[in-house]
Structure formats: C-alpha cells, structure tokens
C-alpha cells in the first residue's frame, strides 16, 4: 500500500514545459556591403527578413558600409539570444512551454538596431528601405579561428574568430 501511494505521488507530478524556440532575421539598407557574425546557426545564404532558428548565446558581429561618396566604414556590436524557459510541472498538471522569441537585427550606415518579440509579426519591418524583399547574401569564408587581419575595400578588419563576408546575390 505504501509503495502504491509513493508511486502515485511521484508519477502524479506533471512534466516541465519545453523551452521556447528562438529565431533571428537580419535585414539591411542598400549601403551595407559586407557582414559577418560568429553565430554558427546563421546560414551561408541569408534572405532578408526571413527568420532562422538560432540557439541561446551572445554573438559578435561586424559589418562594412559605404557613404554617399563610396567611402567604406564599419560597425561592430553584439546581440544576445535569450531562451524562454518553460514553467515547472505541478501536481497533476504539466508546465507551460516557454514563449518563442523572434529577434531582428537591422543594419544600416547609421548604425544597427536589435529587436526582440514574443510573437512573429508577418508584416514586421524595422524601417522602410529600398532593398528588394527577396534580396539574399552569400556568406563566404575569410578567416580562421585564430587572430588574423584582412583588408576589404580598403578597410582593415582584425579577425579574432571564424568570420564570414556576405555579398549581395543577383536576383
């Protein structure tokens, strides 16, 4: 009888809720020439405003732009992907799943912005821009995991991790 009661108590607790999923989209203005980050979850080809599944972490990024005269300059920053944990299971009920997070990184010659939403908004646009919605970039390998330097369009980049350049693909 005691065994039956103990078994009932230990199996009557609901399971914990699952962690929420994280997604990232990257968009840019027409002055952005190249981009890289150290997030291994971003694909080799990034389609503007498409959400990609990513995992928790703090990621460093850099990008190169040009001004109206074509002079190159760069920006760098970090963004953090935060997990939304599920709630704990209670007696006779399971915990709720964590919320999915939709993160957006917008790159421009005026700087960058990072946004986080709990629900996806299909028509979400951070700013108006003239880059076609279906623009895509190709990630190309340019560095190693050790410290290295590269010169791109006359702009020197110190490479401290595996980095990639993104080039606009013809549509």
Steps between C-alpha positions, in 0.01 A plus 500: 500500500780743591675412176183575306460840672867591437471395137183707459662810654817479290317439172221752564728801447472643151805545280670836462413713197737502202734792436381754245667515158707794378504644150716773344451711191754741356411792276712781360492821302657535153821652642606180679775323302609212723396336828631219722415358839624216718155336528537156341120475474473770233494335156751555219237683295284746691173612347390843621228491767479120510510355852763231568506268802784595736606397848579691816827689526677834466625563146740757357444653156664755272395653175638738241300777333575787267388861505349695209852552358585128520740535796498181712457493877397234748289422804522223756279382779358206690154354532369250751255220432311428824310180564149505642481209742185299546329504838533216749247221504262496796310226672278337235580766235785562258682832481442746215750518216724808479414768246668502161719809448536678165818710488574753227834662419484803269825630346539846348765762436355690798558209739313187597191407700403176672137417574343210689134394472309214661280438199579517131344789312483403134513858369771607745738758356750691711533791259411565141783424261547463129664156504267246334330269750646192332861624506742245633862498606759227455728431796860443386785373718769761572661410832617236745432444867827671586579871479553622144460822300328564170458803278164534327425799276786689667361432849717298741325234709662315790365146501492333841267212420361319200338777303310524177419769246157531347468614142173599334389237249344610173127439497 
